[in-house]
Amino acid sequence: MNILAHAYLSNRNDDWLIGNFIGDFIKGDPANPRHGLRPAEIEGVRIHRAIDAFTDSHPAVAAVRDVLARAYAGQPLVRVADDGLSGIAIEEHAGTDRLTLRVRGNDATGQVRLIATLDNLGKGAGGAAVQNLNIMAGLDPLAGLVS
């Protein structure tokens, strides 16, 4: 995980470290008073975002994202996003059968991470059961699913 890169690049500054650890969960401008962050924590969030932007622009990450985008092109319930973790909202697929895939990179380890967001009650067990029954009955596989 690139959490080690975030910790290392915090330069032993505890407030930067806090900002680096919470960086994926701060939406919008980290200096916004609603977040209640101290100046050095705000800087840590900004460092976190710079690290992510660097690793996510790695050619290997782009290649994996492109392969997935081609594989799922035209699939009405699957989307390959290019917005990193900052675009994730826990409720983005609530009550639907949609799935979003995101690709992240870790330049320090040469690893690529795949993150999938879905509503497990929809796309998970319930949605899969409906889709499989539709296929077995010769119906449109998406009949009865929420997109």
C-alpha positions in Angstrom: 0.0 0.0 0.0 1.2 3.5 -0.6 0.5 4.4 3.0 4.2 3.7 3.6 5.1 6.3 1.0 2.8 8.7 2.7 4.3 8.1 6.1 7.9 8.3 4.8 7.2 11.5 2.8 5.7 13.1 5.9 9.3 13.9 7.0 8.7 12.8 10.6 6.3 15.7 11.0 3.3 14.4 13.1 0.8 16.9 11.6 1.9 16.1 8.0 1.5 12.4 8.9 -2.0 13.0 10.2 -2.9 14.9 7.0 -1.3 12.1 4.8 -3.4 9.4 6.6 -6.7 11.3 6.4 -6.1 12.7 2.9 -8.4 10.2 1.1 -11.3 11.2 3.4 -11.1 14.9 3.1 -13.4 16.1 0.3 -12.8 19.5 -1.4 -10.5 22.1 0.0 -8.7 20.8 3.1 -8.4 24.4 4.4 -12.2 24.7 4.6 -13.1 25.4 8.2 -15.6 22.5 8.2 -12.7 20.1 8.3 -11.2 21.6 11.5 -7.6 21.0 10.4 -4.5 22.8 11.6 -2.3 24.4 9.0 0.3 21.6 9.0 -2.4 18.9 8.7 -3.8 20.8 5.7 -0.3 20.7 4.2 -0.2 17.0 4.9 -3.5 16.5 3.0 -2.0 18.5 0.1 1.2 16.3 0.2 -1.0 13.2 0.2 -2.8 14.4 -3.0 0.5 15.2 -4.7 1.8 11.7 -4.0 -1.4 10.2 -5.3 -1.4 12.3 -8.4 2.2 11.3 -9.1 1.7 7.5 -8.6 -1.7 7.5 -10.4 -0.1 9.1 -13.5 2.4 6.2 -13.8 2.2 4.6 -17.2 1.4 1.1 -15.7 -1.6 2.5 -13.9 -2.9 4.2 -17.1 -2.3 0.9 -19.0 -4.4 -1.1 -16.5 -7.1 1.5 -16.5 -7.2 1.5 -20.4 -7.5 -2.3 -20.5 -10.4 -2.3 -18.0 -12.1 0.6 -19.9 -11.9 -1.4 -23.1 -13.1 -4.6 -21.4 -16.1 -2.9 -19.9 -17.0 -0.5 -22.7 -20.7 -0.6 -23.4 -21.5 -2.3 -20.2 -24.5 -0.4 -18.7 -23.8 -1.3 -15.1 -20.0 -1.1 -15.0 -18.0 2.1 -15.1 -14.2 2.5 -15.1 -13.5 5.8 -13.4 -10.5 8.1 -13.7 -11.1 10.1 -10.5 -9.0 8.3 -8.0 -10.1 8.0 -4.4 -11.2 11.6 -4.2 -14.2 10.7 -6.3 -15.5 7.9 -4.0 -18.6 8.6 -2.0 -19.8 5.7 0.1 -23.4 6.2 -1.0 -22.6 6.5 -4.8 -24.2 3.2 -5.7 -26.7 2.8 -2.8 -29.8 1.0 -4.0 -28.4 0.3 -7.5 -26.8 -2.6 -9.3 -23.9 -0.4 -10.6 -20.2 -1.0 -10.1 -17.3 1.4 -10.5 -13.7 0.4 -10.9 -10.8 2.7 -10.0 -7.1 2.0 -10.6 -4.4 3.4 -8.2 -0.7 3.0 -8.3 2.2 2.8 -5.8 5.4 3.9 -7.5 7.5 2.8 -4.5 6.5 -0.9 -4.8 5.5 -1.0 -8.5 2.1 -2.2 -7.5 -1.3 -1.4 -9.0 -4.5 -1.4 -6.8 -8.0 -2.1 -8.1 -10.8 -0.5 -6.1 -14.4 -1.6 -6.8 -17.4 0.3 -5.3 -20.8 -1.3 -5.3 -23.9 -1.8 -3.1 -23.4 -5.4 -2.0 -27.1 -5.9 -1.5 -27.7 -4.8 -5.1 -24.8 -5.7 -7.3 -23.7 -8.3 -4.8 -25.9 -11.3 -3.9 -29.3 -10.0 -4.9 -28.4 -8.4 -8.2 -26.3 -11.4 -9.2 -29.2 -13.7 -8.5 -31.6 -11.7 -10.5 -29.2 -11.4 -13.4 -28.5 -15.2 -13.4 -32.2 -16.0 -13.3 -32.8 -13.7 -16.2 -30.0 -15.4 -18.2 -31.4 -18.8 -17.4 -34.9 -17.8 -18.4 -33.6 -16.3 -21.7 -34.6 -12.8 -20.7 -32.7 -9.5 -20.9 -29.9 -10.0 -18.2 -30.6 -6.4 -16.9 -34.4 -6.9 -16.5 -35.4 -5.8 -13.0 -32.0 -4.4 -12.1 -31.6 -0.7 -11.1 -29.0 1.2 -13.1 
